Amino acid sequence: MFVESIQLSNYRNYNTADVTFSPGINIFFGDNAQGKTNLLESVYLSGTSRSHRGSKDKELIQFNKRDAHIRLLFKKNNLSHRLDVHIKQNKAKGIAIDGIPIKKTGELLGLMHIVFFSPEDLSIIKNGPSVRRKFLNMEMSQLDKSHLQ
């Protein structure tokens, strides 16, 4: 699987962003609070339907905006796919795979395999086994949807 590009609109600190990734390793660097983690969060959200931070959907939308959009293009098994995520203030987010809306998050899981580890995830080590189990179940559900339950 390879993420080719991502487009953001009204997402966190981005009015708009259009980022194209290179095959192999991509490095993001810059000063604090410039949006590096927000960009990575948008990739994770596209593949799992949730933020790694546990944020509410309305927190992902830029201040004074009504909605946010993420469009992610990726290749898997030499086939190109498009994920569209529409985040709304007071409604459930809408997700479409290749232009077809999904009804359940389970349809999304496994399409992309994403593991995101951030400083917030130190709670996996510091807290009890239920936190570790939840983290592992989320990651494993990308390979086998039965772990989602």
N, C-alpha and C positions, 0 to 999 in steps of 0.2 A: 504494500500500500504506500502511496506517495501523495502527499498534499501538494497540489500544484499552485494554488493561489487562494486567497481569501479577500473578500470585499466586506467592509464594515460601513454601516451608516447609523449615526446616532448611538453608537455602542460605547458606553462608559465615557472615556475622554476623547473619543474619535468622532468628529463630525462626519468625515469620510476617510476611508483608508483602502488602498488597493495594494496588496502585497503578493508578489510572486516568489515562490520558493525554488531553490535549486535542488537537484537530486543530491543526496548525501547529507552533509551537516550544514545547518544554517545557524549562524550566531547572531544574536541580538544583543546589542550593548548600548549604553547611554546612561544619562543621569537618572537618578531616582525620580519616580512619578512622571515618567514620560510615556508609559503605556506598554512596556514590554510584557509584563504579566497579563495585562488586559488582552493583548493580541493572542497570547498562548491560551488564555482562558476561553477566548472565542472559538478556538480550534477544538478544545476539550468539550465545550458546550455543544458544538455542532455534532460531535460524535456520540455524546451521551445524554443530551437534552438538559443537562444541569451544570451549574457552575461548581468548580472544585472548592469554592469558598462557602458554599451553602447559601449564596445570596438569593434573595427573592428576585423574581423576574423584573420588577419595577426598578430595582437597584442597578440593573444592567443598562437601563435606558438613560441617555444623557439628560441632564437637568433641563426642564422646560420643554421637553419633547414628548410626543405621545407614543412613539414606538421606535424600535430599533430593528435593523436587518443585518443578517449575516448570510453571505453566499460563499460557499466553500467548494472548490473544484478539486477532485482527487482521482487518482487512478488506482484500480485494484484489479489484479489479474489482467493487465493490459486493456481494461475497459475504463473509460472516463465516466465519472459520475458527478452530479451536482447536488449539493445539500443547500436548501434554503431554510433559514430560521427567521421567523417574524415574531418579535417579542413585543407584547402590547402591555399598556399600563394596567388595565383592570380585567384582562381576559387571559385565557390560557394561550401559551405560545403556539404558533402554527409551524409545523415542520413538513417540508416536502423533499422527497428523494426523486431526483430526475423529473421534477415538475409534478409528481403525484403526491398529494398530501397523505401523511400517515395518520392512523387513528390511535395507535398505541406506541409508547416508547420502545416496547419490545421489538417493533419492526426496525428501529434504528440501530439497536445494539448489535454488534458483530459486523456491521457494514464497514466500520473503521475500527482499528485496534489502537487504542490510545491509553497510555499510562502517564498520569500527570502527578509529579511529586513536587510539593512546594513547602516552604517553611511552615505553613499552616498544618501540613500533614505530620509534623512532629508529634501531634496528639496520638498518632497510630502507635508510637513507641511509649509515650508517657501515660496514656490512658489504658483502660482495661481491655480484655480480649474482645469484647463486643465491638469496639471501634476498629480493631484489626480485622475482625471477621467481616464487618460492613465494607471496609476498603477492599479486601480480597474478593468478596462476592461481587462488588461492582466491576472490578477488573476482569474477573472470571466470566461474568455474564456476557462479555463481549465475545467469548469463545463458545459458551454454552449458556443459552438463555434460561435454563432451569435455575441458575444461581441468582437470578433476579428476584425470585421468590424468597 
